């Protein structure tokens, strides 16, 4: 029997999309009988090779969720520094029509800066929900510069998956209420890395992420 990860790799394909911010790229990991699309972009300091994004691309298609890993134009162009948030939003808006091509509800998602983009544009673009991975609630050491308004303003069901030791915002720092769900990954930092002396392994931490997203998406009805 072919395992689900091998099947996903065999079915992955990439396409480029022209946006007003430059050429973006989408790498599709297609579910055989898809009911949702999860579109997730990277942060300001890395790409789609991030451990959480790759784990979601490997795990979710077996659960009826097509995963689209999105590379913003600045990353495709080989630049090392992300542009201003407004430019990131322009790139995301420009590639959104390509994400809706399968004709399925689209969950807007991302890690860090990508999570902020998804939150800011969710209602405008008609996203079915938002997945915010390691949401940067504030710059490290500057809790007074909160970005909570972006998270609270998505207007759609929202899941935050946050490292327990994230310097950009620990779970206990997030505003209380029912505007979103929050899953904590114990001991994890902003890249979901856990110390070798932690009570859980790195593989355990990644599995907690994928299990949380699988369970969350399972509650979303097939169109």
C-alpha positions as CSV (number, residue, x, y, z in Angstrom):
1,X,0.0,0.0,0.0
2,X,1.3,3.5,-0.8
3,X,1.5,5.7,2.2
4,X,-0.3,9.0,2.2
5,X,2.9,11.1,2.3
6,X,4.2,9.4,-0.9
7,X,0.9,9.9,-2.6
8,X,1.0,13.6,-1.7
9,X,4.5,14.0,-3.1
10,X,3.5,12.3,-6.3
11,X,0.6,14.6,-6.8
12,X,2.3,17.9,-6.0
13,X,2.7,20.5,-8.7
14,X,3.6,24.1,-8.9
15,X,2.3,27.1,-10.8
16,X,3.3,30.7,-11.0
17,X,0.8,33.6,-10.7
18,X,1.3,37.2,-11.7
19,X,0.3,39.7,-9.1
20,X,0.7,43.5,-8.8
21,X,3.6,42.8,-6.4
22,X,5.4,40.4,-8.8
23,X,5.3,36.7,-9.6
24,X,4.1,34.4,-6.9
25,X,4.2,30.7,-6.8
26,X,1.7,28.0,-5.5
27,X,2.7,24.4,-4.9
28,X,-0.3,22.2,-4.8
29,X,-0.6,19.1,-2.7
30,X,-4.0,17.8,-4.0
31,X,-6.4,15.6,-2.1
32,X,-8.0,12.8,-4.1
33,X,-11.5,13.7,-3.0
34,X,-11.1,17.3,-1.8
35,X,-13.7,19.2,0.2
36,X,-11.5,22.2,1.2
37,X,-8.4,24.1,0.1
38,X,-6.0,25.2,2.8
39,X,-3.8,28.0,1.4
40,X,-0.8,28.8,3.6
41,X,2.1,31.2,3.1
42,X,5.4,31.5,4.8
43,X,6.8,34.1,7.2
44,X,9.1,37.0,6.7
45,X,12.2,35.1,7.4
46,X,11.7,31.8,5.6
47,X,9.9,29.9,2.9
48,X,7.5,27.0,2.4
49,X,10.2,24.6,3.6
50,X,9.2,25.4,7.2
51,X,8.5,22.2,9.2
52,X,4.9,23.1,10.0
53,X,4.0,23.9,6.4
54,X,5.6,20.8,5.0
55,X,3.9,18.6,7.7
56,X,0.5,20.0,6.8
57,X,1.1,19.4,3.1
58,X,2.0,15.8,3.8
59,X,-0.8,15.1,6.2
60,X,-4.0,16.9,5.2
61,X,-4.6,15.6,1.7
62,X,-5.4,12.2,3.2
63,X,-8.2,14.0,5.1
64,X,-9.9,15.6,2.1
65,X,-8.0,18.9,2.3
66,X,-5.9,20.1,-0.7
67,X,-3.0,22.1,0.6
68,X,-1.6,25.1,-1.5
69,X,1.8,26.3,-0.3
70,X,2.1,29.9,-1.3
71,X,5.4,31.7,-1.9
72,X,5.1,35.5,-1.9
73,X,6.6,37.5,-4.8
74,X,9.6,38.7,-2.8
75,X,10.5,35.1,-2.0
76,X,10.1,34.0,-5.6
77,X,12.4,36.8,-6.6
78,X,15.1,35.6,-4.3
79,X,15.0,38.6,-1.9
80,X,16.1,38.0,1.7
81,X,13.9,40.7,3.3
82,X,10.1,40.8,3.2
83,X,8.4,44.0,2.0
84,X,5.9,46.1,4.0
85,X,2.7,44.5,5.2
86,X,0.6,46.3,2.5
87,X,2.8,44.8,-0.2
88,X,2.3,41.4,1.2
89,X,-1.4,41.9,1.1
90,X,-1.2,43.0,-2.5
91,X,0.6,39.7,-3.4
92,X,-2.0,37.6,-1.5
93,X,-4.9,39.4,-3.1
94,X,-3.4,38.9,-6.5
95,X,-3.0,35.1,-6.2
96,X,-6.4,34.5,-4.5
97,X,-8.3,33.8,-7.7
98,X,-5.8,31.0,-8.4
99,X,-6.5,29.5,-5.0
100,X,-10.3,29.4,-5.7
101,X,-9.9,27.7,-9.1
102,X,-10.8,24.2,-7.7
103,X,-14.2,25.7,-6.7
104,X,-13.9,24.7,-3.1
105,X,-14.0,26.7,0.1
106,X,-10.6,28.2,0.9
107,X,-9.1,28.4,4.3
108,X,-6.6,31.4,4.3
109,X,-3.6,30.6,6.4
110,X,0.0,31.3,7.0
111,X,2.8,31.3,9.5
112,X,4.0,34.4,11.3
113,X,3.8,37.3,8.8
114,X,1.8,35.1,6.5
115,X,-0.8,34.6,9.3
116,X,-1.1,38.3,9.7
117,X,-1.8,38.6,5.9
118,X,-4.5,35.9,6.1
119,X,-6.2,37.6,9.1
120,X,-6.2,41.1,7.5
121,X,-7.7,40.0,4.2
122,X,-10.0,37.1,5.2
123,X,-13.4,38.9,5.1
124,X,-12.5,40.9,2.0
125,X,-11.5,37.8,0.0
126,X,-14.3,35.6,1.2
127,X,-12.1,33.1,3.0
128,X,-14.0,30.2,4.7
129,X,-11.7,30.4,7.8
130,X,-8.3,31.4,8.9
131,X,-5.4,29.2,10.1
132,X,-2.8,31.3,12.0
133,X,0.4,29.5,12.7
134,X,2.7,31.1,15.2
135,X,0.8,34.4,15.0
136,X,3.2,37.3,15.9
137,X,1.1,39.0,18.5
138,X,3.9,41.5,19.2
139,X,7.6,42.0,18.4
140,X,9.8,40.2,20.9
141,X,10.1,42.1,24.1
142,X,7.5,44.7,23.1
143,X,4.1,43.5,24.3
144,X,2.8,47.0,24.1
145,X,2.9,46.8,20.3
146,X,0.1,44.4,20.0
147,X,-1.4,43.1,16.7
148,X,-4.4,41.5,18.4
149,X,-6.7,43.6,16.4
150,X,-5.7,41.8,13.2
151,X,-6.5,38.4,14.8
152,X,-9.7,39.6,16.4
153,X,-10.9,41.1,13.2
154,X,-10.9,38.1,10.8
155,X,-14.7,37.8,10.8
156,X,-14.5,34.0,10.1
157,X,-13.7,30.9,12.2
158,X,-10.0,31.1,13.2
159,X,-7.6,28.6,14.6
160,X,-4.3,29.8,16.2
161,X,-1.5,27.3,16.7
162,X,1.1,28.8,18.9
163,X,4.3,27.7,20.5
164,X,4.3,27.7,24.3
165,X,7.6,29.6,24.3
166,X,7.1,31.9,21.3
167,X,8.8,35.2,22.0
168,X,6.4,36.9,19.6
169,X,3.5,36.0,21.9
170,X,3.0,33.2,24.4
171,X,-0.4,31.6,24.5
172,X,-1.2,33.2,27.9
173,X,-0.6,36.7,26.4
174,X,-3.4,36.3,23.8
175,X,-6.7,38.1,24.5
176,X,-9.4,36.0,26.0
177,X,-12.8,35.3,24.4
178,X,-14.4,33.2,21.8
179,X,-13.3,35.0,18.6
180,X,-10.8,32.2,17.8
181,X,-9.6,28.9,19.0
182,X,-6.0,28.5,20.3
183,X,-3.9,25.3,20.4
184,X,-0.6,25.4,22.3
185,X,2.4,23.4,21.3
186,X,4.3,23.0,24.5
187,X,7.9,24.2,24.7
188,X,7.9,25.3,21.1
189,X,9.4,28.6,19.8
190,X,8.4,30.8,16.9
191,X,9.5,28.1,14.4
192,X,7.8,25.3,16.5
193,X,11.3,24.0,17.5
194,X,11.4,22.4,20.9
195,X,14.6,22.0,23.1
196,X,16.2,18.6,23.2
197,X,15.5,18.5,27.0
198,X,11.8,19.2,26.5
199,X,9.2,16.6,27.6
200,X,8.1,16.1,24.0
201,X,10.2,15.4,20.9
202,X,10.3,17.5,17.8
203,X,8.3,14.8,16.0
204,X,5.7,14.9,18.8
205,X,5.4,18.7,18.4
206,X,4.9,18.5,14.7
207,X,2.2,15.8,15.1
208,X,0.4,18.0,17.6
209,X,0.2,20.7,14.9
210,X,-1.1,18.4,12.2
211,X,-3.5,16.7,14.5
212,X,-5.0,20.0,15.6
213,X,-5.5,21.2,12.1
214,X,-6.9,17.8,10.9
215,X,-9.4,17.9,13.8
216,X,-10.4,21.5,13.1
217,X,-10.9,21.1,9.4
218,X,-12.9,17.9,10.0
219,X,-15.7,20.0,11.5
220,X,-16.1,22.0,8.3
221,X,-18.9,20.7,6.1
222,X,-18.4,19.5,2.6
223,X,-20.0,22.0,0.2
